[in-house]
Amino acid sequence: MADAQVVRDVEVRGAQFIPEDDIRRTCGAESGVEYSRWELLAIEDCLMSTGVFETVDLSREGDTLVIDVQELDTRPGRIDASIAYVSQDGLTASLAYERYNLFDRTYGAFSLEYSKEIQRYSANLYRTEVFESGLDLGFELVGGRDDFDDRSFTHETIRAETYLAWPFSPRTRFEGGIGYRDHRLYDLDPAASPLLVREQTNGISAPYVRLGLKHKSLLDDEEGGDRWQNFGYSVRLDQYFWNIGTSDPLSDTRFEALMQFPIADQTRLLFAFDAGAVTGLSGNATRAIDRYFPGADGFRGFAPRGIGPRDGGDALGGNTFVRASIELQRDFGEVFKAPVLGVFFWNPAAAGIWTIRWGGSLTMAGAGAAASGCRLYSTLARPRFRFTSPRRLKASPVTRGRPLASA
């Protein structure tokens, strides 16, 4: 046609919540293709027929096709309510709410969890481009109480944090926050470990500082369940300085990494790794409520109180931990009109305590385990099928060695 022109690039403007790549592909707007004026009008009509846009306008800027959209729902949100059995918490009721543009350019969310042994709550606000700058502003409130029948103490915590986020590239973001935390370890059983008895506290209330860095190789519109053909990775590093201004200052470092390798059509390999280390900054020992308990929430439902060293029946947690996961995932498409995903996995983990002092003695202990198996997921019934097997890699009891030499 006389008015046809080859499009070298397709740019989407105005999209807030619908991935730009989905908008391009839905009605066939592709680069390297020759479009006439009538074909562009047909793409406009096609996009409007999806029912998710208030307006759609296609125009050419040189050899670039610009798709300018205005979405109908600019405040999407959801409410979730559920009752589920969680291996580490028991029968748990939960309620969650989230909404984008709760206020102008502000995302808001809150969640509640309740069972016989745990009560947890959280609230979050995140505003983009605060003060008309390139910085985002966030607020987080987290609290809860847990008192498990098979544990010798009760734990309560509440913390509030305000932070600034600097997204200095679409893939990288730096965060810095200040907050205040109160947490306590109390109500110990008479038969509790002497180590826990020494660590009990009716409350440590103090400010803290957090520094964080996040980076990912894929943009948001390049991620998702249907982007299996893309290689990608993400890393996250958080550094906390707890209990500032007290006799129990702590350094707490946490690291997470995830990599995705496409190996065949609708088949991919996932590698995940996370680790942490907490230590006293003035010669002080850590407490159980400061240490890590890698357990059921990240360990395929196993080890409800966390793997790691124990004293008698009491889990002590670890000053350090590492956890890894290798998954082979296969998308089987729809079976009986429900999407089905198969997963084979191996999930090793370990936690250790290296610097607990008890009665003048140096305690050193560590323990590890691994889980392996397969799962078959469906969005209508999850999981449909699951077979897993825990394997203990290494375990050593807490040892109370000879008293350390004194000066």
FENKA-V409085 format. One record per residue. SS is DSSP state (H for helix, E for strand, - for the rest). PHI is phi in whole degrees, 0 to 359 (none if undefined). OMEGA is omega in whole degrees, 0 to 359 (* if undefined). Layout:
ss=SS phi=PHI omega=OMEGA
ss=SS phi=PHI omega=OMEGA
This chain:
ss=- phi=none omega=184
ss=- phi=294 omega=184
ss=- phi=264 omega=180
ss=- phi=287 omega=182
ss=E phi=212 omega=179
ss=E phi=284 omega=179
ss=E phi=264 omega=180
ss=- phi=271 omega=181
ss=E phi=209 omega=178
ss=E phi=238 omega=182
ss=E phi=247 omega=179
ss=E phi=253 omega=179
ss=E phi=235 omega=174
ss=- phi=90 omega=181
ss=- phi=280 omega=177
ss=- phi=256 omega=189
ss=- phi=239 omega=178
ss=- phi=270 omega=181
ss=- phi=304 omega=182
ss=H phi=299 omega=181
ss=H phi=294 omega=176
ss=H phi=296 omega=179
ss=H phi=295 omega=179
ss=H phi=296 omega=189
ss=H phi=278 omega=187
ss=H phi=305 omega=183
ss=- phi=241 omega=170
ss=- phi=79 omega=175
ss=- phi=274 omega=187
ss=- phi=234 omega=175
ss=- phi=283 omega=180
ss=- phi=81 omega=182
ss=E phi=244 omega=178
ss=E phi=270 omega=181
ss=E phi=239 omega=172
ss=- phi=269 omega=179
ss=H phi=299 omega=182
ss=H phi=290 omega=178
ss=H phi=290 omega=177
ss=H phi=293 omega=176
ss=H phi=296 omega=178
ss=H phi=293 omega=177
ss=H phi=294 omega=176
ss=H phi=303 omega=180
ss=H phi=299 omega=180
ss=H phi=296 omega=180
ss=H phi=294 omega=178
ss=H phi=296 omega=182
ss=- phi=290 omega=178
ss=- phi=290 omega=177
ss=- phi=80 omega=181
ss=- phi=248 omega=182
ss=E phi=240 omega=173
ss=E phi=279 omega=176
ss=E phi=220 omega=174
ss=E phi=221 omega=179
ss=E phi=223 omega=177
ss=E phi=253 omega=179
ss=E phi=211 omega=178
ss=E phi=255 omega=170
ss=E phi=236 omega=188
ss=- phi=68 omega=178
ss=- phi=260 omega=177
ss=E phi=254 omega=174
ss=E phi=266 omega=181
ss=E phi=256 omega=175
ss=E phi=252 omega=182
ss=E phi=257 omega=185
ss=E phi=236 omega=169
ss=E phi=231 omega=185
ss=E phi=285 omega=178
ss=- phi=289 omega=182
ss=- phi=262 omega=179
ss=- phi=262 omega=177
ss=- phi=226 omega=180
ss=- phi=294 omega=179
ss=E phi=196 omega=179
ss=E phi=201 omega=173
ss=E phi=235 omega=178
ss=E phi=240 omega=174
ss=E phi=227 omega=183
ss=E phi=206 omega=169
ss=E phi=233 omega=185
ss=E phi=216 omega=173
ss=E phi=265 omega=180
ss=E phi=248 omega=189
ss=- phi=299 omega=182
ss=- phi=266 omega=184
ss=- phi=242 omega=184
ss=E phi=82 omega=180
ss=E phi=290 omega=191
ss=E phi=232 omega=173
ss=E phi=260 omega=181
ss=E phi=222 omega=178
ss=E phi=221 omega=181
ss=E phi=221 omega=179
ss=E phi=219 omega=174
ss=E phi=212 omega=178
ss=E phi=206 omega=171
ss=E phi=277 omega=184
ss=E phi=55 omega=172
ss=E phi=304 omega=164
ss=E phi=238 omega=182
ss=- phi=304 omega=178
ss=- phi=57 omega=184
ss=E phi=235 omega=174
ss=E phi=269 omega=179
ss=E phi=228 omega=180
ss=E phi=204 omega=169
ss=E phi=212 omega=179
ss=E phi=213 omega=178
ss=E phi=227 omega=173
ss=E phi=226 omega=182
ss=E phi=215 omega=170
ss=- phi=212 omega=181
ss=- phi=300 omega=187
ss=- phi=249 omega=180
ss=E phi=223 omega=170
ss=E phi=221 omega=181
ss=E phi=224 omega=177
ss=E phi=209 omega=177
ss=E phi=205 omega=176
ss=E phi=217 omega=183
ss=E phi=221 omega=170
ss=E phi=228 omega=180
ss=E phi=217 omega=182
ss=E phi=248 omega=181
ss=- phi=271 omega=175
ss=- phi=49 omega=179
ss=H phi=290 omega=182
ss=H phi=57 omega=180
ss=H phi=56 omega=179
ss=- phi=247 omega=177
ss=- phi=274 omega=182
ss=E phi=262 omega=173
ss=E phi=253 omega=182
ss=E phi=237 omega=180
ss=E phi=232 omega=175
ss=E phi=223 omega=181
ss=E phi=223 omega=175
ss=E phi=234 omega=182
ss=E phi=224 omega=178
ss=E phi=203 omega=177
ss=E phi=169 omega=179
ss=E phi=217 omega=174
ss=E phi=224 omega=182
ss=- phi=215 omega=186
ss=- phi=277 omega=180
ss=- phi=297 omega=182
ss=- phi=260 omega=176
ss=- phi=228 omega=191
ss=- phi=269 omega=183
ss=- phi=214 omega=174
ss=E phi=251 omega=181
ss=E phi=236 omega=174
ss=E phi=231 omega=178
ss=E phi=207 omega=170
ss=E phi=208 omega=177
ss=E phi=213 omega=178
ss=E phi=228 omega=184
ss=E phi=218 omega=170
ss=E phi=244 omega=184
ss=E phi=218 omega=173
ss=E phi=252 omega=178
ss=E phi=241 omega=179
ss=E phi=244 omega=176
ss=E phi=279 omega=187
ss=E phi=281 omega=167
ss=E phi=203 omega=179
ss=- phi=300 omega=184
ss=- phi=252 omega=188
ss=E phi=228 omega=181
ss=E phi=218 omega=175
ss=E phi=250 omega=179
ss=E phi=231 omega=173
ss=E phi=220 omega=184
ss=E phi=221 omega=172
ss=E phi=234 omega=183
ss=E phi=205 omega=180
ss=E phi=223 omega=182
ss=E phi=228 omega=171
ss=E phi=234 omega=175
ss=E phi=215 omega=186
ss=E phi=212 omega=176
ss=E phi=235 omega=187
ss=E phi=208 omega=177
ss=- phi=57 omega=182
ss=- phi=283 omega=175
ss=- phi=290 omega=178
ss=- phi=302 omega=182
ss=- phi=266 omega=182
ss=- phi=295 omega=177
ss=- phi=303 omega=175
ss=H phi=303 omega=177
ss=H phi=298 omega=179
ss=H phi=290 omega=178
ss=H phi=300 omega=180
ss=H phi=291 omega=185
ss=H phi=266 omega=183
ss=- phi=296 omega=179
ss=E phi=207 omega=177
ss=E phi=278 omega=175
ss=E phi=151 omega=170
ss=E phi=241 omega=182
ss=E phi=246 omega=184
ss=E phi=196 omega=175
ss=E phi=286 omega=176
ss=E phi=213 omega=179
ss=E phi=232 omega=176
ss=E phi=231 omega=173
ss=E phi=238 omega=183
ss=E phi=219 omega=177
ss=E phi=223 omega=179
ss=E phi=233 omega=177
ss=E phi=215 omega=176
ss=E phi=218 omega=184
ss=- phi=276 omega=182
ss=- phi=256 omega=173
ss=- phi=287 omega=183
ss=H phi=303 omega=182
ss=H phi=280 omega=174
ss=H phi=257 omega=180
ss=- phi=260 omega=177
ss=- phi=121 omega=185
ss=- phi=295 omega=182
ss=- phi=260 omega=180
ss=- phi=251 omega=185
ss=- phi=290 omega=184
ss=- phi=280 omega=184
ss=- phi=264 omega=167
ss=- phi=283 omega=180
ss=E phi=199 omega=177
ss=E phi=208 omega=174
ss=E phi=214 omega=177
ss=E phi=225 omega=178
ss=E phi=215 omega=178
ss=E phi=230 omega=177
ss=E phi=234 omega=177
ss=E phi=236 omega=178
ss=E phi=252 omega=168
ss=E phi=239 omega=185
ss=E phi=270 omega=169
ss=E phi=57 omega=180
ss=E phi=296 omega=178
ss=- phi=86 omega=178
ss=- phi=246 omega=177
ss=- phi=275 omega=181
ss=- phi=236 omega=180
ss=- phi=291 omega=183
ss=E phi=228 omega=168
ss=E phi=250 omega=185
ss=E phi=227 omega=183
ss=E phi=248 omega=182
ss=E phi=227 omega=183
ss=E phi=225 omega=177
ss=E phi=224 omega=177
ss=E phi=215 omega=179
ss=E phi=218 omega=178
ss=E phi=228 omega=179
ss=E phi=236 omega=179
ss=E phi=239 omega=173
ss=E phi=286 omega=182
ss=E phi=240 omega=176
ss=E phi=194 omega=179
ss=- phi=299 omega=179
ss=- phi=61 omega=177
ss=E phi=224 omega=181
ss=E phi=215 omega=177
ss=E phi=244 omega=180
ss=E phi=245 omega=172
ss=E phi=243 omega=177
ss=E phi=231 omega=181
ss=E phi=213 omega=171
ss=E phi=216 omega=185
ss=E phi=207 omega=179
ss=E phi=201 omega=177
ss=E phi=211 omega=178
ss=E phi=234 omega=182
ss=E phi=209 omega=175
ss=E phi=286 omega=184
ss=- phi=261 omega=180
ss=- phi=229 omega=181
ss=- phi=80 omega=181
ss=- phi=279 omega=177
ss=- phi=275 omega=175
ss=- phi=277 omega=175
ss=- phi=249 omega=180
ss=- phi=303 omega=182
ss=- phi=284 omega=175
ss=- phi=264 omega=190
ss=- phi=274 omega=184
ss=E phi=264 omega=176
ss=- phi=231 omega=180
ss=- phi=298 omega=187
ss=- phi=220 omega=192
ss=- phi=299 omega=184
ss=- phi=295 omega=179
ss=- phi=231 omega=186
ss=- phi=225 omega=172
ss=- phi=60 omega=177
ss=- phi=88 omega=181
ss=- phi=274 omega=174
ss=- phi=52 omega=183
ss=- phi=305 omega=179
ss=- phi=262 omega=176
ss=- phi=94 omega=172
ss=- phi=281 omega=181
ss=- phi=128 omega=184
ss=- phi=294 omega=179
ss=E phi=225 omega=171
ss=E phi=238 omega=189
ss=- phi=67 omega=178
ss=- phi=264 omega=185
ss=E phi=265 omega=172
ss=E phi=285 omega=184
ss=- phi=258 omega=184
ss=- phi=78 omega=182
ss=E phi=233 omega=172
ss=- phi=290 omega=176
ss=E phi=228 omega=173
ss=E phi=206 omega=172
ss=E phi=223 omega=179
ss=E phi=212 omega=181
ss=E phi=225 omega=179
ss=E phi=212 omega=174
ss=E phi=237 omega=183
ss=E phi=232 omega=169
ss=E phi=253 omega=185
ss=E phi=247 omega=178
ss=E phi=228 omega=177
ss=E phi=269 omega=182
ss=E phi=270 omega=182
ss=E phi=74 omega=182
ss=E phi=263 omega=174
ss=E phi=236 omega=186
ss=- phi=54 omega=176
ss=- phi=66 omega=176
ss=E phi=229 omega=178
ss=E phi=294 omega=184
ss=E phi=233 omega=180
ss=E phi=232 omega=178
ss=E phi=256 omega=184
ss=E phi=223 omega=166
ss=E phi=250 omega=186
ss=E phi=217 omega=169
ss=E phi=225 omega=192
ss=E phi=223 omega=177
ss=E phi=275 omega=178
ss=E phi=202 omega=177
ss=E phi=205 omega=176
ss=E phi=215 omega=182
ss=E phi=212 omega=174
ss=E phi=243 omega=184
ss=E phi=236 omega=189
ss=E phi=223 omega=174
ss=E phi=284 omega=176
ss=E phi=253 omega=183
ss=E phi=222 omega=177
ss=- phi=57 omega=180
ss=- phi=80 omega=181
ss=E phi=248 omega=177
ss=E phi=261 omega=182
ss=E phi=261 omega=177
ss=E phi=227 omega=181
ss=E phi=203 omega=176
ss=E phi=201 omega=178
ss=E phi=205 omega=179
ss=E phi=214 omega=179
ss=E phi=201 omega=177
ss=E phi=215 omega=175
ss=E phi=236 omega=177
ss=E phi=217 omega=180
ss=E phi=160 omega=180
ss=E phi=217 omega=179
ss=E phi=220 omega=176
ss=E phi=234 omega=185
ss=E phi=257 omega=169
ss=E phi=218 omega=180
ss=- phi=291 omega=179
ss=- phi=269 omega=179
ss=- phi=213 omega=188
ss=- phi=229 omega=354
ss=- phi=275 omega=173
ss=- phi=286 omega=184
ss=E phi=218 omega=181
ss=E phi=208 omega=174
ss=E phi=226 omega=180
ss=E phi=222 omega=181
ss=E phi=218 omega=177
ss=E phi=280 omega=178
ss=E phi=228 omega=179
ss=E phi=276 omega=181
ss=E phi=270 omega=185
ss=E phi=199 omega=177
ss=E phi=208 omega=174
ss=- phi=220 omega=181
ss=- phi=289 omega=174
ss=- phi=295 omega=179
ss=- phi=244 omega=176
ss=- phi=252 omega=187
ss=- phi=287 omega=179
ss=- phi=296 omega=180
ss=- phi=304 omega=177
ss=- phi=292 omega=180
ss=- phi=296 omega=180
ss=- phi=252 omega=182
ss=- phi=288 omega=*
